[in-house]
Amino acid sequence: MRKYFLSLTILLLLNFCTNTEVGDIIKLPEPKKEGGMPLYEALNKRKSLRDFNDSIEVPQEILSQALWSCYGFNDDQHRTVPSAKSWYPFLVYVFLKDGVYKYNPLAHELIKLFDGDHRAVSGTQTSIVTKAAINFVFIGNLRKESRIKNDSDKRLALKLDIGNITQVLSLFAAANDMKGVVRGNVHTDQLLDFLHLSPNDYAFTLAFSLGY
């Protein structure tokens, strides 16, 4: 009986987005800001693991914590990761089995953009992206106002910033006994077209797959 209730609880957690429609806003659970695995232990456990079990989804609380950890606000003014010249240019997209979402860090919420399983769009390594429960995609907004004016300097700043973000996600995976891997192989034109973004204004940087 106990096993039945545990399975039911997990099922309810996994289907948190199932009944949503395009345009719906999903308020994420408040992230935990204390506790967790000690940093040195997480560093010692960190590995790039890509053999995901596609039958195990990720609970809403874990998705919320991962998004906050890699690009959220830790108070009214500061973020969990640094950014060159405090630019914070990234749009964070979340590819799940039931749809594609965009993260709003200020309100800590998701907006649903597309129905259906589009995880294959998030990378060319099909055996990885179609089995990972979550694929995070980071797109730099080159037209976002910044003290960095030169286009080439902005693209360099994107590379610096994404290193901070993906390292956080790598440590997050280790600290939560999950599997995670940074990915760069994407059909960029296809991805930006799918997201209705102009390559003149937006740049794909990296993606991250997370799961069990």
C-alpha positions as CSV (number, residue, x, y, z in Angstrom):
1,M,0.0,0.0,0.0
2,R,2.8,2.4,0.9
3,K,4.4,1.7,-2.5
4,Y,1.1,2.5,-4.2
5,F,0.8,5.9,-2.5
6,L,4.5,6.7,-3.3
7,S,3.9,5.9,-7.0
8,L,0.8,8.0,-7.0
9,T,2.6,10.9,-5.5
10,I,5.4,10.7,-8.0
11,L,2.8,10.5,-10.9
12,L,1.1,13.6,-9.7
13,L,4.4,15.5,-9.5
14,L,5.4,14.4,-12.9
15,N,2.2,15.6,-14.6
16,F,2.3,19.1,-13.3
17,C,2.2,20.6,-16.9
18,T,0.0,18.0,-18.5
19,N,-3.2,19.9,-18.4
20,T,-1.8,23.2,-19.4
21,E,-2.5,25.0,-22.7
22,V,-0.3,27.3,-24.9
23,G,-0.1,30.7,-23.2
24,D,-0.7,29.4,-19.7
25,I,1.6,30.6,-16.9
26,I,2.8,28.0,-14.4
27,K,3.9,29.4,-11.1
28,L,6.8,27.3,-9.9
29,P,7.2,26.2,-6.3
30,E,9.3,28.5,-4.1
31,P,12.9,27.3,-4.4
32,K,14.9,26.2,-1.3
33,K,17.6,28.5,-0.4
34,E,19.2,26.6,2.4
35,G,20.5,23.1,2.9
36,G,21.4,20.6,0.2
37,M,24.7,18.8,-0.5
38,P,27.9,20.5,0.6
39,L,29.8,22.1,-2.3
40,Y,32.9,20.0,-2.0
41,E,30.9,16.8,-2.0
42,A,29.0,18.0,-5.1
43,L,32.3,18.9,-6.8
44,N,33.6,15.5,-6.1
45,K,30.5,13.8,-7.5
46,R,30.3,15.9,-10.7
47,K,30.3,14.0,-13.9
48,S,28.9,14.4,-17.4
49,L,26.3,11.6,-17.7
50,R,24.1,11.1,-20.8
51,D,22.5,7.7,-20.5
52,F,19.1,8.9,-19.3
53,N,16.2,6.7,-18.4
54,D,13.3,8.1,-20.4
55,S,10.7,6.4,-18.2
56,I,11.5,8.6,-15.2
57,E,10.4,12.2,-15.2
58,V,11.5,15.1,-13.0
59,P,9.2,16.4,-10.2
60,Q,8.1,20.0,-10.4
61,E,10.1,20.9,-7.3
62,I,13.3,19.7,-8.9
63,L,12.6,21.7,-12.1
64,S,11.9,24.8,-10.0
65,Q,15.1,24.4,-8.0
66,A,17.2,23.8,-11.2
67,L,15.9,26.9,-12.9
68,W,16.4,29.1,-9.8
69,S,19.8,27.7,-9.3
70,C,21.1,28.5,-12.8
71,Y,19.4,31.8,-13.5
72,G,17.1,32.9,-10.7
73,F,17.1,35.8,-8.2
74,N,18.6,35.2,-4.7
75,D,17.2,38.6,-3.6
76,D,15.5,41.6,-5.1
77,Q,18.6,42.7,-7.0
78,H,21.1,39.9,-7.3
79,R,21.1,36.6,-9.3
80,T,22.4,33.2,-8.5
81,V,25.0,33.5,-11.3
82,P,27.2,36.4,-12.3
83,S,27.0,38.1,-15.7
84,A,29.5,40.3,-17.6
85,K,28.6,43.9,-16.9
86,S,25.5,42.7,-15.2
87,W,24.0,42.0,-18.7
88,Y,22.0,38.9,-18.1
89,P,21.1,38.4,-21.7
90,F,19.7,34.9,-21.7
91,L,16.3,33.6,-22.6
92,V,15.9,30.2,-21.0
93,Y,13.7,27.6,-22.8
94,V,12.6,24.4,-21.2
95,F,11.9,21.4,-23.5
96,L,9.7,18.8,-21.7
97,K,7.9,15.8,-23.0
98,D,4.5,17.7,-23.0
99,G,5.7,21.0,-24.4
100,V,8.1,23.9,-24.6
101,Y,8.2,26.6,-22.0
102,K,10.0,29.9,-21.4
103,Y,11.3,30.8,-18.0
104,N,10.6,34.1,-16.3
105,P,13.3,34.5,-13.6
106,L,11.8,37.6,-12.0
107,A,8.4,35.9,-11.2
108,H,9.9,32.4,-11.1
109,E,7.4,31.0,-13.5
110,L,7.0,29.3,-16.8
111,I,4.9,30.3,-19.8
112,K,3.9,27.5,-22.2
113,L,4.9,28.2,-25.8
114,F,4.2,24.9,-27.6
115,D,2.3,21.7,-27.0
116,G,3.8,18.3,-27.7
117,D,7.2,16.7,-27.5
118,H,9.7,18.8,-29.3
119,R,12.8,17.7,-27.4
120,A,14.5,16.6,-30.6
121,V,14.6,20.2,-31.7
122,S,16.9,21.0,-28.8
123,G,19.9,19.1,-30.1
124,T,21.2,16.8,-32.7
125,Q,22.2,14.0,-30.3
126,T,18.8,12.3,-30.5
127,S,19.6,9.5,-28.1
128,I,20.3,12.1,-25.4
129,V,17.7,14.8,-25.9
130,T,14.7,12.5,-26.5
131,K,15.4,10.5,-23.3
132,A,16.4,13.4,-20.9
133,A,13.3,14.5,-19.0
134,I,14.4,18.2,-19.3
135,N,16.4,20.0,-22.0
136,F,17.4,23.5,-21.1
137,V,18.3,25.8,-24.0
138,F,20.0,29.1,-23.5
139,I,19.6,31.8,-26.2
140,G,21.4,35.1,-25.9
141,N,19.5,38.3,-26.7
142,L,22.0,40.4,-28.5
143,R,19.7,43.4,-28.6
144,K,19.1,43.6,-24.9
145,E,20.4,46.9,-23.5
146,S,23.9,46.6,-22.2
147,R,27.1,48.5,-21.3
148,I,28.7,46.1,-23.8
149,K,28.3,47.8,-27.2
150,N,30.4,45.9,-29.6
151,D,28.7,42.8,-31.1
152,S,31.8,40.6,-30.9
153,D,32.3,41.6,-27.3
154,K,28.6,40.6,-26.6
155,R,29.2,37.2,-28.2
156,L,32.3,36.8,-26.0
157,A,30.3,37.7,-22.9
158,L,27.7,35.1,-23.8
159,K,30.4,32.5,-23.7
160,L,31.6,33.7,-20.3
161,D,28.1,33.8,-18.9
162,I,27.1,30.3,-20.2
163,G,30.1,28.8,-18.5
164,N,28.7,30.0,-15.1
165,I,25.2,28.7,-15.9
166,T,26.2,25.2,-17.1
167,Q,28.6,24.7,-14.2
168,V,25.8,25.4,-11.8
169,L,23.6,22.9,-13.5
170,S,26.3,20.3,-13.5
171,L,26.8,20.7,-9.8
172,F,23.0,20.7,-9.3
173,A,22.7,17.3,-11.0
174,A,25.5,15.9,-8.8
175,A,24.0,17.3,-5.7
176,N,20.6,15.8,-6.5
177,D,21.8,12.3,-7.6
178,M,20.8,13.1,-11.2
179,K,22.4,12.8,-14.6
180,G,23.3,15.9,-16.6
181,V,25.4,16.9,-19.6
182,V,26.2,20.1,-21.4
183,R,25.5,20.1,-25.1
184,G,26.5,22.3,-28.0
185,N,25.4,20.3,-31.0
186,V,22.2,21.9,-32.3
187,H,20.8,22.8,-35.7
188,T,20.9,26.5,-34.8
189,D,18.9,27.8,-37.7
190,Q,16.2,25.2,-37.2
191,L,16.1,25.9,-33.4
192,L,15.8,29.7,-33.8
193,D,13.2,29.3,-36.5
194,F,11.2,27.0,-34.3
195,L,11.3,29.6,-31.5
196,H,10.5,32.4,-33.9
197,L,13.8,34.2,-33.2
198,S,15.9,36.1,-35.7
199,P,19.5,35.0,-36.0
200,N,20.5,38.6,-36.3
201,D,19.2,39.4,-32.8
202,Y,19.5,36.1,-31.0
203,A,22.3,33.6,-30.6
204,F,22.2,30.0,-29.4
205,T,25.0,29.3,-26.8
206,L,24.6,25.9,-25.1
207,A,22.0,23.5,-23.9
208,F,21.9,21.2,-20.9
209,S,20.1,17.9,-20.5
210,L,18.9,16.8,-17.1
211,G,17.2,13.6,-15.9
212,Y,17.7,10.3,-14.2
